[in-house]
Amino acid sequence: MSIEIADEYLEIDPARVAEQLCNFLRVEIGNAGFHRGVLGLSGGLDSSVVAALCARALGPENVLAVSMPYKTSSEETICDSRTIVQWLGIRALDLPITDQVDAYFRRIGEASLLRVANKCARERMSILYDQSAAFDALVVGTSNKSEILLGYG
């Protein structure tokens, strides 16, 4: 059994969607008592789109992008995040997490790749919430649906 959907129902107006998302960001950040946002910027598609929407919604001066690479992060994504920051004109911090993550596992012992990935995700969240307090901003999530379903967002 298949369902046919007319193409017209699948069309979107990207400008309208972007404006709706920007309005959502302004309202929700304002409702939380803030006018600034902080986000983790990996250089990937999800965080880059969120950074662009935040810059548009809040003004570039009100957005802080934090890059938190681990030793296995690709040089390409690190360069991409720097390009996004320059292109958008937003504030940025580069805070590598290799030292603290590796120090933890040196003390605890060997760990699977999954445990290391989980520790990296938690370390990044800890840094984002600290920077949100320092920047007087709300943390803006960059997780996609798959990450949320897997417990990362």
C-alpha positions in Angstrom: 0.0 0.0 0.0 1.4 3.3 -1.0 0.2 6.8 -0.3 0.5 9.4 -3.0 1.1 13.0 -2.0 0.9 15.8 -4.4 4.1 17.7 -5.0 2.5 21.0 -3.9 2.2 19.7 -0.4 5.9 18.9 -0.2 7.1 22.4 -1.4 8.5 24.7 1.2 9.3 28.4 1.1 12.9 28.5 2.5 12.7 32.3 3.2 9.4 31.9 5.2 10.8 28.9 7.1 14.0 30.8 8.0 11.9 33.7 9.2 9.7 31.4 11.3 12.8 29.8 12.9 14.3 33.2 13.6 11.1 34.4 15.2 11.0 31.2 17.3 14.6 31.8 18.5 13.9 35.4 19.4 10.7 34.6 21.3 12.1 31.6 23.2 15.4 33.2 24.1 13.5 36.3 25.2 11.0 34.2 27.2 14.0 32.6 29.0 15.2 36.1 30.0 18.0 36.4 27.5 18.8 38.3 24.3 22.0 36.3 23.4 22.7 32.8 22.4 25.7 30.4 22.8 26.2 27.3 20.7 28.7 24.6 19.9 30.0 25.0 16.4 31.6 21.9 14.9 31.8 23.1 11.3 29.1 20.6 10.3 25.8 21.4 8.6 23.6 21.3 11.7 25.6 23.7 13.9 26.4 26.0 10.9 22.7 26.4 10.1 21.9 27.1 13.7 24.7 29.7 13.9 23.4 31.4 10.8 19.8 31.5 12.1 21.0 32.8 15.5 23.1 35.5 13.8 20.1 36.6 11.8 17.6 36.4 14.7 19.7 38.0 17.4 22.4 39.9 15.6 25.9 38.6 15.2 27.2 40.5 18.2 24.7 38.5 20.4 25.9 35.0 19.3 28.9 33.1 20.8 30.1 30.0 18.9 32.3 27.7 20.8 34.5 25.2 18.9 35.5 22.3 21.1 37.5 19.9 19.0 38.9 16.6 20.3 42.1 15.1 18.9 40.1 12.9 16.5 38.2 16.0 15.0 39.1 16.5 11.4 41.1 19.5 10.4 38.5 20.2 7.7 35.6 20.7 10.2 37.8 22.9 12.4 38.6 25.1 9.3 34.9 25.0 8.3 33.9 26.3 11.8 36.4 29.2 11.5 35.1 30.1 8.0 31.5 30.1 9.3 32.5 32.4 12.2 34.2 34.9 9.9 31.4 34.8 7.3 28.7 35.4 10.0 30.7 37.9 12.0 29.8 36.2 15.3 31.9 35.9 18.4 33.9 32.7 18.8 36.0 30.7 21.3 38.2 27.8 20.4 38.4 25.4 23.5 39.9 22.0 22.6 38.7 19.2 24.9 41.5 16.7 24.3 43.4 17.4 27.5 40.5 17.0 30.0 38.9 14.0 28.2 42.2 12.2 28.0 43.1 13.0 31.6 39.8 11.5 32.8 40.5 8.2 30.9 44.1 8.1 32.1 42.7 8.0 35.6 39.8 5.6 34.9 41.5 3.3 32.4 41.0 2.2 28.9 37.6 3.0 27.3 35.6 2.0 24.3 35.2 4.5 21.5 31.5 4.9 22.5 32.6 5.9 26.1 35.0 8.4 24.7 32.4 9.8 22.4 29.9 10.1 25.3 32.5 11.8 27.5 33.3 14.3 24.7 29.6 15.1 24.3 29.2 15.7 28.1 32.4 17.7 28.2 31.1 20.0 25.4 27.8 20.5 27.2 29.6 21.4 30.4 31.6 24.0 28.6 28.6 25.4 26.8 26.7 25.9 30.0 29.7 27.6 31.6 30.1 29.9 28.6 26.4 30.7 28.7 26.8 31.9 32.2 29.9 33.9 31.3 28.3 35.4 28.2 24.8 35.9 29.8 23.3 33.8 27.1 21.0 30.9 26.5 22.5 27.6 25.2 21.0 27.0 21.8 20.9 23.3 20.8 22.3 22.1 17.5 21.2 18.5 17.6 19.4 16.8 14.7 16.5 14.4 15.1 18.8 11.3 15.0 21.0 12.7 17.7 18.0 13.5 19.9 16.6 10.0 19.4 20.0 8.5 20.4 20.2 10.6 23.5 22.8 13.1 22.4 20.5 16.2 22.1 
